[in-house]
Each structure stands twice: as C-alpha cells, then as structure tokens.
Amino acid sequence: MALVPFCKTPAGSVRVSRIQLVLYFFLLSLIIYLLYGRKAGVGVKSPHPIFHALELDRGKVMTDMNVIKAAEPQTPLETPWGDPIVWGDNRKSAKRRAKFAHQGIRTGLLALVVGTYARFVHRFLSSAETHFLPGQMVTYYILTDNPNSLDPPIRLGPNRELKVVPIAELPGWDRLARRRMALLVEAIKNPIGREVDYIFCADIDQEFVAPVGEEILGDLVATLHPELYGMPRNAFPYETEEVSSACVDDDEGDYYYTSELYGGLVSEIHKLARACSLLILQDHDNGVTAKGLEESYLNRYLIDHRPTCVLSPEYSWWDSGLAPEVPMQRIVSLGRQRET
C-alpha cells in the first residue's frame, strides 16, 4: 500500500495511506456541508398550508410567494389603483379618523339574525357598543325572523339606536344566502335610506374586540379575506363556472374579499346589493349556484367596481392556520373560530 507524507515531527515524517487521506477530506467536506447547508435551509419557509389543500406544485408556490414578497411590503398601505388599505394604528388611519370625527355623520350597522344565529346577537351588540365608531351616531339594524331574540334589550349609549326589522323565516343556509342581498335592498329602501349616511353589513356571529373607528369610512368599503390575504391570484376561490353570473376570468381580480364585513355610502351599498341580488336571481332561475354563494357575487361586483377603501384582515380575523399575523385583531368571527 502506497504511503504519502502527511506532516513532519522532530522524530521524522508521519505517513498516512491514500485511503486515510480521502477519508480526512470526506469528513472535512461533511462538516462544511452541515455547517453551511443548515444555515441556508433556515431561510426557506414552507409554503402556505392552503397550497397543500389545493394540491399546487411546491416549486411554483415558492416562486409565486417570492413574487408577492418582492411586489408588496408586509403591510401594504395602498391598493394597485391608489386607494387606501386600512391598518387601524398607522398615521394614515389617524388622519382618516380626524377627517371624519367632527362631521356629524350617521352610520348604520346591519346584521341578519335568523334561526340559531340568535344566540350571537347580544354579544355582537354589546361588543359593538364598546368598539364600533365610539362617539359617533350609530343605528343598529337587526333583520330577524324572531324579534324576541333581542330580549332582554341591550342598554345603549348616547347617540345609539336599535331598530328591529322583521323578515319572513328563512330556513336553510342556501335559501338565506340567496335572499340576503335582496333583503338588504329592501331594508335600504325602508327605513335605512332616510336615516343614515353610511351602512355596514356584518355577519352576526362576530365580536368587536378592539376599536373600529372612522378609518373604515369610505364610499365603497370591502374587507380582505384573512385566509387569502397575501396569497397568489390562482389561490382565490373565485367562481370559475362560465354559466354563472359570478364567473371571474383568469386575468381578473386583485384581492379576494370576505362577505363578513362590507359597507360604504348608503347609495353605493344599495347599488351593490341590487346588482348582486339580480345576478343571484338570474343564476337561480337557470339552476346555477355559485360555489361561494353571495360572497362569489360580492367579489364579482367588486372587480367591476373597485372599492375606494379596503380594510386589512384586522377587521375580519379568526384563529386559523391560514390567517396571517396582524398588528391587532379588531373583529373576530366566533362561528369560524369553532371550525378551526
């Protein structure tokens, strides 16, 4: 076996075999790989969990996510068309609150209460009394098939009013989804249109957990869906069936909005609700049901009529592995919390 000199000592040369030399180099390479390879691996994040559910290619996912991060800051403050994305505690929101604070505006908060959803009404109203537009004139509109669900009545603060609007019983979620926009149109005609300047529509199974102030006011206001915020366009669950009036083409859409909270000027929301209710009725007559129910039609409308104010996921949040970290949770879905 051939020997090669390795090093010298006062006593003479120390020799090692070629095999030993190869082993030394192998061990040294392994140490370097473990030290630097592990550090490089720490910077690679797993793709968003929704991609596993959608069975999207991991390599494409990482490419898409890199594009998103390069295109937008972590908390973008403006839409691509130049209107604000609202984060409650930044300077722009403070300016918006100051702008509206002394204008004597009247705002309505509308929720639909049917069937078992009656159990949420007291928590919704009591939390809104604490956090929704404090110091402003607010009228709560509760559309319900069971007016007794509001007993005992909620004690309201100054400049606060509660109005109960009776509606026919709507058993079944699918029937409720078909009728909700039409009910909103009717309610705006009478009495809402004569009584308030702005109207916000909210799901009753939510709780206000932090201040929601005048920063939310705008002509047409939509809220980013928390589980789809920051996701690539191909992850949005837009309606894709061409036979549906809610269909969205591949080259359309900037964001995906939740139906848990939207609002704006009464005149703008009347237009929105009327347009969506007509599309829903048209699809129903043709035997078509959009997969996202009224949320699909809401997103179709907001693509054609971009909102003038977009609320961040602070204003619609629930504890989900898909929801982002937000600076503050302001409105939390109680119903969705139990689903996670």
Residue pairs with C-beta under 8 A, 6 or more apart in sequence:
1 17
1 18
1 19
2 17
2 18
3 15
3 16
3 17
4 15
4 16
4 17
4 18
4 21
5 13
5 14
5 15
6 13
6 14
6 15
6 16
6 21
7 13
7 14
8 14
16 24
44 62
47 56
47 58
47 61
47 62
47 65
48 61
48 65
48 231
48 235
48 322
49 321
49 322
50 227
50 228
50 231
50 235
50 322
51 58
51 61
51 235
54 235
56 234
56 235
61 232
64 232
64 234
65 232
67 232
68 230
68 231
68 232
72 230
75 87
75 312
75 327
76 85
77 84
77 85
77 87
77 90
77 92
78 84
78 85
79 85
79 254
79 255
79 306
79 307
79 310
80 254
81 254
81 306
83 218
83 306
83 307
83 308
83 309
83 310
84 92
84 96
84 218
84 309
84 310
85 224
85 310
85 311
85 312
86 92
86 93
86 96
86 215
86 216
86 309
86 310
86 311
86 312
86 315
87 93
87 312
87 314
87 327
88 210
88 211
88 212
88 213
88 215
88 312
88 314
88 315
88 327
88 328
88 330
89 327
89 328
92 215
93 213
93 215
94 215
96 214
96 215
96 217
97 213
97 214
97 215
99 214
100 214
100 217
101 135
101 214
104 137
105 136
105 137
105 197
105 198
105 214
105 217
106 137
106 138
106 139
106 195
106 196
106 197
106 198
107 133
107 136
107 137
107 138
107 139
107 196
107 197
107 198
107 199
107 200
107 217
108 138
108 139
108 140
108 141
108 192
108 195
108 196
108 198
108 199
108 200
108 266
109 128
109 132
109 138
109 139
109 140
109 141
109 199
109 200
109 202
110 140
110 141
110 142
110 143
110 184
110 187
110 192
110 199
110 200
110 201
110 202
111 121
111 124
111 140
111 141
111 142
111 143
111 201
111 202
111 203
111 204
112 143
112 144
112 167
112 176
112 180
112 183
112 203
112 204
113 120
113 121
113 142
113 143
113 144
113 145
113 146
113 149
113 204
114 144
114 145
114 146
114 167
114 169
114 170
114 176
115 145
115 170
115 171
117 204
117 205
118 144
118 146
118 149
120 204
120 205
120 206
120 334
120 335
121 142
121 144
121 149
121 150
121 204
122 150
122 154
123 207
123 334
124 202
124 204
124 205
124 206
124 207
124 208
125 140
125 154
125 162
126 154
127 207
127 208
127 209
128 138
128 140
128 208
129 154
129 156
129 157
129 160
130 208
131 208
131 209
131 210
131 211
131 212
131 330
132 138
132 208
132 212
133 212
133 213
133 214
134 211
134 213
135 159
136 159
136 214
137 159
137 160
138 159
138 160
138 161
139 160
139 161
139 162
139 163
139 195
139 196
140 160
140 161
140 162
140 163
141 163
141 165
141 187
141 192
141 199
142 150
142 162
142 163
142 164
142 165
143 165
143 167
143 183
143 187
144 150
144 164
144 165
144 166
144 167
145 166
145 167
145 168
145 169
145 170
147 164
147 166
150 162
150 164
153 162
154 162
156 162
163 191
165 187
165 191
167 183
170 176
170 179
174 289
174 293
177 293
177 294
178 280
178 281
178 284
178 293
178 294
180 294
181 273
181 274
181 276
181 277
181 280
181 294
181 297
182 273
182 277
182 280
182 281
184 201
184 269
184 273
184 277
185 270
185 273
185 274
185 277
188 199
188 266
188 269
188 270
188 273
189 270
192 199
192 266
193 266
193 270
196 266
197 265
197 266
198 217
198 263
198 264
198 265
198 266
199 263
199 264
199 266
199 269
200 216
200 221
200 261
200 262
200 263
201 261
201 262
201 263
201 269
202 260
202 261
202 331
203 259
203 260
203 261
203 333
203 335
205 333
205 334
205 335
205 336
206 260
206 261
206 316
206 331
206 332
206 333
206 334
206 335
207 331
207 332
207 334
208 330
208 331
209 329
209 330
209 331
209 332
210 314
210 328
210 329
210 330
211 330
212 315
212 330
212 331
216 263
216 309
216 311
216 315
217 309
218 264
218 307
218 308
218 309
219 264
219 265
219 268
219 308
219 309
220 264
220 265
220 268
220 269
220 272
220 302
220 305
220 306
220 307
220 308
220 309
221 262
221 263
221 264
221 307
221 308
221 309
221 310
221 311
222 255
222 257
222 262
222 298
222 302
222 307
222 309
222 310
222 311
223 257
223 258
223 260
223 261
223 262
223 310
223 311
223 313
223 315
223 316
224 255
224 256
224 257
224 258
224 310
224 311
224 312
224 313
224 316
225 255
225 256
225 257
225 258
225 313
225 316
226 258
226 313
226 316
226 317
226 318
226 320
226 322
226 323
226 324
226 326
227 320
227 322
227 323
228 235
228 236
228 237
228 255
228 256
228 322
229 255
229 312
229 313
229 323
229 324
230 324
231 256
233 253
236 253
236 256
237 256
237 291
237 292
238 246
238 247
238 248
238 252
238 253
238 256
238 292
238 296
238 299
238 300
239 246
239 247
239 248
239 290
239 291
239 292
239 296
239 299
239 300
240 247
240 248
241 247
241 288
241 290
241 291
243 286
243 288
244 283
244 288
244 290
244 296
245 279
245 280
245 282
245 283
245 288
245 290
245 297
245 300
246 279
246 283
246 290
246 292
246 296
246 297
246 299
246 300
247 300
248 299
248 300
248 303
252 303
253 299
253 303
254 303
254 306
255 310
256 299
257 295
257 298
257 299
257 302
257 307
258 295
258 316
259 294
259 295
259 298
260 316
260 331
260 333
261 311
261 315
261 316
261 331
262 269
262 272
262 298
263 269
264 272
264 307
264 308
264 309
271 305
272 298
272 301
272 305
275 301
276 294
276 297
276 298
276 300
276 301
279 297
279 300
280 290
280 294
280 297
283 289
283 290
290 296
290 297
292 299
312 326
313 323
313 324
313 326
314 326
314 327
314 328
314 329
314 330
314 331
315 330
315 331
316 331
316 333
317 323
317 326
317 329
317 330
317 331
317 332
317 333
318 332
318 333
318 336
318 337
318 340
319 337
319 340
320 336
320 340
321 340
